[in-house]
Amino acid sequence: MSELKMLAIDLGASSGRGIVGSFDGNKFSIRENHRFPNEPVNISGSFCWDILRIFHEIKSSISKCILSDDKDIKSIGIDTWGVDYSFIDKNGVLMANPYHYRDDRTIGIQPYAFNKVPFKDIYSVTGIQTMNFNTLYQLCADLRDRKYIVDNADKLLFVPDLLNYFLTGEKLTEYTIASTGAIIDAKERKIAFDLLNKFGIRNDIFCDLVMPGNRIGKLSKGLRNEIGEIGADVVNVAAHDTASAVIAVPAKKGDDFVYISSGTWSLMGVECDDPVITKESMDYNLTNEGGAERKIRFLKNIMGLWLEQESRRQWRREGLDISFDELTAKALESKPFQCFIDPNNQLFNPQGDMPSRIREFCKKTGQHVPETIGEVVRCIFESLVLCYRQTIESIEHMTGKHYNSINIVGGGTKEAILCQYAADASNRVVYAGPVEATAIGNISMQAISSGEIKNVAEAREVVRNSFEIKVYEPHHTDAWDEAYNRYLAICGKEF
C-alpha cells in the first residue's frame, strides 16, 4: 500500500500539538508539525478557554501541511480533555467562550443539582462519578446563573465537536467526549433525555450522537479559501483524550489489562463490554465512560501530575525556576514514606498554592509536614502510586478479575521514578509507553476509519510493533505494603 498520512490535533489542558502520523502497512511513525500553548484566560471573574486562539493554532497546523510535503494527508482528527462545552445560536454563531472545568462557578453546585435529582439516580443511569465540573453540573450552573444563554442557544457542542464545526460547518456530538459529562445513558449509549429533562435541560439543544470513526466531511469552502485547498476529510476520532490513549495501549488481543493514562490527570481503569453500575462502584466514585467500538472505560479519575505541575508553578511564582528533572532528584534525596495525601481530595483541585495545601492536609491528618521541595514532591509521587494500588484493588473487587500488570501510557511515562514506584507499590509489572499515546490513538482511529486497519485490536498490534515499551519490575514490596496500610488509614478504606 502507499503510505497513509493523517493529522492528529491533540489538545491538552496546557498545550496543543499537530502530529502528522504515517502508516506504511506495518508500523506507525509520528512527527510534530506544530506546537502551541493552551493558556486559559481569567476575565471578569471567569476562567475560560481561549477557543478562538485554539482554532487559529489548528488552522496553522493544517496550513503547515498544505505548504509542505504533507499536503497529501487523508484525514484530520481532534481530541481534547473532557466535559467542557459551549453554545451556538440559531445563526450558527458562538455565543461565549467555553468555561474551563476549573472555574469556580461549580463549587458547591452538587447539592443544588441533587435537590432536583439524587446522585444515586444520576449514577444509576450515567454510571459517571460525581465531580463538580461534570457537564451535567456545569449545565446546572448555567441554568441557575445565566439561563438567558441556555434559553437562546440553538445547540450545545463539546470542545472537540465545536472545533470540528468550525472546520466543516457540521454539528455533531461524538460519543466518547459526551460520555464524560454525566449526560449519556451508559447502558444504551444514548443521550439520557429523560434524566436531563428533570433538570430542565432541553432535548433539542443536543446534536446527533456519532461513534468514533465517523467521517464528517471536507473543510468548509470558506476555510479552504482562507488557508488553501486540501482534500483531507475531518474524522470523529475518540474525541476524549483518554479514550484515544486507551486505543494506543499496546495490549495483545484478548488480554485483560489495567491502564493508566498519565499526565495532568491519572485516568486508571479497565476496558469492559458493559458498564459496571453498582452501589459499591458508586461509593468508590468509579466511572463508566465511553470508548472506541462501543466499549466502556471503567475507571477512576485521579488527580495526577497536576499536583506536581501546580506546585512547580507556585515555586516559580516565588522566584524559583526549577525543572521537573530537578524536582525528581530532590524527591529521591528525601526520606521515603514520611507523609501521604489523598490525591482526590477537593482541596487539591483549584489552581494556586499547592505546596501549602499539601502541608495543610498533612498537618490536619497528624502527619509529618513536608517543608522542603523534595519532601513535597516525594509525598506527591508516593501518594499517587498508593492511590493507584487502592484503585486497582477496588476494580478487581468489582470486576472479579485479577490483573497482573499495569499499562501506563502518555506523558507521565517520562517520569521513570513514578513508573517504578507504581510497580513497587502495586507489586505488579508496569509496561510504560507509548509516550504519545493520545495522538497515536487519534491516528489509529483515523486509520480504522479509512479502512487501512481493521479494528482496535489490530491497531494495538501496530502500536506494539512501532514504539518502545519500557518494563518496570516490582521491588521492595514489603516496605510499600506497610506504607499502603498507613495510606489507607489516612486517606480511605480498602474494599
ZAMARGU-4260 file (C-alpha; in steps of 0.2 Angstrom, whole numbers, plus 5000, padded with zeros to 4 digits):
<rodrens>
0) 5000/5000/5000 | 5005/5018/4998 | 5009/5027/5014 | 4994/5034/5023 | 4996/5051/5031
5) 4985/5059/5044 | 4985/5074/5055 | 4980/5072/5074 | 4976/5088/5083 | 4980/5083/5101
10) 4974/5097/5114 | 4979/5096/5132 | 4975/5107/5146 | 4991/5116/5145 | 4997/5114/5127
15) 4991/5108/5110 | 5000/5099/5095 | 4998/5095/5077 | 5005/5077/5075 | 5007/5070/5057
20) 5005/5051/5058 | 5010/5039/5044 | 5006/5021/5042 | 5015/5011/5030 | 5005/4995/5032
25) 5015/4988/5046 | 5021/5002/5058 | 5016/5020/5063 | 5028/5034/5063 | 5024/5051/5070
30) 5031/5069/5070 | 5026/5085/5077 | 5022/5099/5064 | 5015/5112/5076 | 5015/5115/5095
35) 5007/5129/5104 | 5002/5134/5122 | 4984/5132/5128 | 4983/5146/5140 | 4966/5148/5148
40) 4960/5166/5152 | 4954/5174/5168 | 4941/5188/5163 | 4928/5197/5173 | 4930/5183/5187
45) 4928/5169/5175 | 4941/5156/5170 | 4938/5151/5151 | 4946/5143/5137 | 4953/5154/5123
50) 4944/5144/5110 | 4947/5156/5095 | 4966/5156/5098 | 4965/5137/5099 | 4956/5136/5082
55) 4969/5148/5075 | 4983/5136/5080 | 4973/5122/5072 | 4972/5131/5056 | 4991/5135/5057
60) 4994/5116/5059 | 4984/5112/5044 | 4992/5126/5034 | 5009/5119/5038 | 5003/5103/5030
65) 4996/5112/5014 | 5013/5121/5012 | 5024/5105/5014 | 5026/5088/5008 | 5011/5084/5020
70) 4998/5091/5009 | 4993/5074/5004 | 4986/5070/5022 | 4970/5060/5020 | 4961/5065/5036
75) 4961/5076/5052 | 4955/5071/5069 | 4954/5081/5085 | 4955/5075/5103 | 4953/5086/5119
80) 4950/5085/5138 | 4933/5081/5143 | 4917/5089/5150 | 4918/5107/5143 | 4907/5114/5130
85) 4899/5130/5123 | 4884/5136/5114 | 4880/5142/5097 | 4865/5152/5092 | 4852/5149/5078
90) 4863/5158/5066 | 4877/5146/5070 | 4887/5159/5079 | 4897/5155/5095 | 4888/5163/5110
95) 4903/5163/5123 | 4920/5155/5126 | 4918/5138/5135 | 4921/5139/5153 | 4937/5130/5160
100) 4932/5115/5171 | 4942/5123/5185 | 4931/5138/5185 | 4924/5141/5202 | 4906/5143/5196
105) 4903/5124/5200 | 4910/5125/5218 | 4895/5119/5229 | 4884/5116/5214 | 4881/5097/5218
110) 4869/5100/5232 | 4859/5112/5221 | 4859/5098/5207 | 4855/5084/5219 | 4840/5093/5226
115) 4832/5091/5209 | 4838/5073/5206 | 4848/5062/5220 | 4865/5057/5215 | 4861/5039/5216
120) 4848/5041/5202 | 4860/5051/5191 | 4873/5037/5193 | 4861/5023/5190 | 4858/5030/5173
125) 4875/5038/5168 | 4887/5027/5178 | 4898/5043/5180 | 4907/5048/5196 | 4902/5064/5204
130) 4914/5078/5201 | 4908/5096/5202 | 4914/5100/5185 | 4905/5086/5175 | 4895/5093/5161
135) 4878/5090/5170 | 4883/5101/5184 | 4890/5114/5173 | 4874/5115/5164 | 4865/5116/5181
140) 4876/5131/5185 | 4871/5139/5168 | 4853/5136/5171 | 4855/5144/5188 | 4867/5159/5184
145) 4865/5163/5165 | 4848/5155/5160 | 4847/5168/5146 | 4862/5160/5137 | 4854/5142/5138
150) 4837/5149/5133 | 4844/5157/5117 | 4856/5143/5112 | 4852/5133/5097 | 4865/5119/5100
155) 4877/5113/5114 | 4894/5107/5107 | 4908/5099/5117 | 4925/5107/5114 | 4931/5095/5100
160) 4914/5095/5092 | 4914/5114/5092 | 4931/5114/5083 | 4925/5101/5071 | 4910/5113/5067
165) 4922/5127/5065 | 4932/5116/5052 | 4917/5109/5042 | 4901/5118/5047 | 4894/5101/5053
170) 4886/5100/5071 | 4888/5083/5079 | 4891/5075/5096 | 4905/5062/5097 | 4901/5048/5110
175) 4917/5047/5120 | 4918/5065/5124 | 4899/5066/5128 | 4901/5051/5140 | 4912/5061/5151
180) 4899/5073/5157 | 4885/5063/5165 | 4873/5066/5151 | 4874/5048/5142 | 4864/5033/5147
185) 4879/5021/5149 | 4869/5005/5145 | 4860/5012/5130 | 4874/5023/5123 | 4862/5037/5120
190) 4859/5054/5127 | 4849/5052/5143 | 4835/5064/5139 | 4823/5058/5152 | 4836/5062/5166
195) 4841/5079/5158 | 4823/5084/5157 | 4822/5083/5176 | 4834/5097/5177 | 4825/5107/5164
200) 4838/5104/5150 | 4830/5104/5133 | 4832/5089/5122 | 4834/5099/5106 | 4850/5108/5112
205) 4860/5092/5108 | 4866/5086/5091 | 4866/5069/5084 | 4877/5056/5093 | 4890/5048/5082
210) 4903/5035/5086 | 4922/5036/5084 | 4927/5033/5065 | 4913/5043/5058 | 4919/5053/5043
215) 4912/5071/5045 | 4917/5078/5028 | 4929/5091/5020 | 4934/5108/5027 | 4921/5121/5023
220) 4923/5131/5007 | 4926/5147/5016 | 4940/5139/5027 | 4949/5132/5011 | 4948/5149/5003
225) 4957/5156/5018 | 4971/5143/5021 | 4972/5134/5005 | 4965/5119/4996 | 4967/5102/5004
230) 4957/5086/5001 | 4958/5079/5019 | 4942/5073/5027 | 4938/5078/5045 | 4935/5062/5056
235) 4927/5059/5073 | 4941/5051/5082 | 4939/5045/5100 | 4937/5064/5104 | 4941/5062/5123
240) 4959/5061/5125 | 4959/5047/5137 | 4948/5037/5125 | 4961/5040/5112 | 4975/5035/5123
245) 4967/5018/5128 | 4966/5014/5109 | 4985/5015/5109 | 4988/5003/5125 | 4999/4990/5117
250) 4989/4975/5124 | 4988/4959/5115 | 4971/4954/5108 | 4960/4945/5122 | 4971/4952/5136
255) 4963/4959/5151 | 4973/4975/5156 | 4973/4989/5168 | 4978/5006/5160 | 4984/5022/5167
260) 4983/5037/5155 | 4996/5048/5164 | 4998/5066/5163 | 4989/5081/5172 | 4976/5068/5177
265) 4979/5050/5180 | 4965/5040/5172 | 4966/5022/5179 | 4954/5009/5173 | 4950/4994/5163
270) 4940/4991/5146 | 4923/4982/5148 | 4909/4977/5136 | 4896/4983/5148 | 4895/4997/5162
275) 4898/4992/5180 | 4885/5001/5189 | 4883/4995/5207 | 4882/5003/5224 | 4900/4999/5228
280) 4906/5007/5211 | 4896/5022/5216 | 4903/5023/5233 | 4920/5022/5227 | 4917/5035/5214
285) 4921/5024/5199 | 4915/5030/5182 | 4909/5022/5166 | 4915/5032/5151 | 4913/5028/5133
290) 4927/5020/5122 | 4930/5015/5104 | 4920/5001/5097 | 4906/5005/5110 | 4917/4999/5124
295) 4916/5005/5142 | 4931/5013/5151 | 4928/5008/5169 | 4940/5020/5178 | 4944/5032/5191
300) 4950/5050/5189 | 4965/5053/5200 | 4972/5070/5202 | 4989/5065/5193 | 5004/5076/5189
305) 4993/5092/5191 | 4999/5091/5209 | 5017/5092/5204 | 5014/5104/5190 | 5004/5116/5200
310) 5017/5115/5214 | 5031/5120/5202 | 5021/5134/5196 | 5019/5140/5214 | 5038/5139/5216
315) 5041/5148/5200 | 5029/5162/5206 | 5040/5163/5222 | 5055/5166/5210 | 5062/5148/5210
320) 5064/5142/5192 | 5066/5123/5194 | 5065/5109/5181 | 5055/5093/5183 | 5071/5083/5182
325) 5077/5094/5197 | 5061/5091/5206 | 5063/5072/5204 | 5081/5072/5210 | 5076/5082/5226
330) 5062/5069/5229 | 5074/5055/5228 | 5085/5063/5240 | 5071/5064/5253 | 5066/5051/5266
335) 5053/5039/5260 | 5035/5037/5267 | 5035/5052/5279 | 5018/5058/5274 | 5003/5055/5262
340) 4989/5065/5254 | 4973/5059/5246 | 4976/5065/5228 | 4957/5066/5225 | 4953/5077/5240
345) 4944/5093/5233 | 4957/5104/5242 | 4969/5100/5228 | 4958/5104/5213 | 4959/5123/5211
350) 4974/5132/5204 | 4985/5141/5217 | 4997/5137/5231 | 4998/5118/5230 | 5013/5115/5242
355) 5004/5125/5256 | 4988/5114/5253 | 4998/5098/5254 | 5006/5104/5271 | 4988/5109/5277
360) 4982/5091/5273 | 4997/5083/5282 | 4995/5094/5297 | 4976/5091/5299 | 4979/5072/5297
365) 4993/5072/5311 | 5007/5068/5299 | 5025/5074/5296 | 5023/5091/5287 | 5034/5092/5272
370) 5044/5108/5272 | 5057/5105/5258 | 5053/5104/5239 | 5060/5086/5239 | 5048/5081/5253
375) 5033/5089/5245 | 5037/5080/5228 | 5040/5064/5236 | 5024/5065/5246 | 5015/5068/5229
380) 5023/5053/5220 | 5021/5041/5234 | 5003/5046/5237 | 4999/5044/5218 | 5005/5027/5217
385) 4997/5021/5233 | 4981/5028/5226 | 4984/5018/5210 | 4985/5002/5221 | 4969/5006/5230
390) 4961/5009/5213 | 4967/4993/5205 | 4961/4983/5220 | 4944/4991/5220 | 4942/4987/5202
395) 4947/4969/5204 | 4935/4968/5218 | 4921/4974/5207 | 4925/4965/5191 | 4930/4949/5199
400) 4946/4948/5189 | 4965/4949/5194 | 4976/4960/5184 | 4995/4955/5184 | 5001/4971/5176
405) 4998/4989/5173 | 5000/4998/5156 | 5005/5016/5158 | 5003/5027/5143 | 5005/5046/5140
410) 5017/5060/5145 | 5018/5053/5163 | 5029/5038/5157 | 5043/5050/5155 | 5043/5051/5174
415) 5053/5035/5176 | 5053/5035/5195 | 5034/5036/5196 | 5033/5021/5184 | 5045/5011/5196
420) 5035/5017/5211 | 5019/5011/5203 | 5027/4994/5201 | 5033/4993/5218 | 5018/4999/5227
425) 5006/4988/5217 | 5018/4973/5216 | 5014/4972/5198 | 5024/4973/5182 | 5022/4990/5174
430) 5023/4992/5155 | 5026/5011/5151 | 5023/5018/5134 | 5020/5024/5121 | 5023/5042/5127
435) 5012/5050/5113 | 4998/5038/5116 | 4984/5050/5114 | 4990/5056/5097 | 4993/5038/5092
440) 4976/5033/5097 | 4969/5048/5087 | 4979/5042/5072 | 4974/5024/5074 | 4955/5028/5073
445) 4958/5038/5058 | 4967/5023/5050 | 4952/5012/5055 | 4940/5025/5048 | 4950/5024/5031
450) 4949/5005/5031 | 4968/5003/5031 | 4967/4995/5049 | 4953/4983/5053 | 4949/4987/5071
455) 4956/4992/5088 | 4964/4975/5092 | 4974/4977/5075 | 4979/4995/5079 | 4986/4989/5096
460) 4997/4976/5087 | 5003/4990/5076 | 5007/5001/5091 | 5017/4987/5099 | 5027/4985/5083
465) 5030/5004/5081 | 5035/5011/5098 | 5047/5007/5113 | 5039/5000/5128 | 5049/5000/5145
470) 5046/4987/5158 | 5047/4990/5177 | 5048/4975/5189 | 5042/4977/5207 | 5055/4979/5221
475) 5054/4982/5240 | 5036/4977/5241 | 5036/4974/5260 | 5040/4992/5264 | 5027/4998/5251
480) 5014/4986/5260 | 5017/4994/5276 | 5016/5012/5268 | 4999/5006/5260 | 4991/5002/5276
485) 4996/5019/5283 | 4989/5027/5267 | 4973/5018/5269 | 4971/5023/5287 | 4974/5041/5282
490) 4966/5043/5265 | 4952/5030/5263 | 4946/5012/5266 | 4950/4996/5257 | 4937/4986/5248
</rodrens>
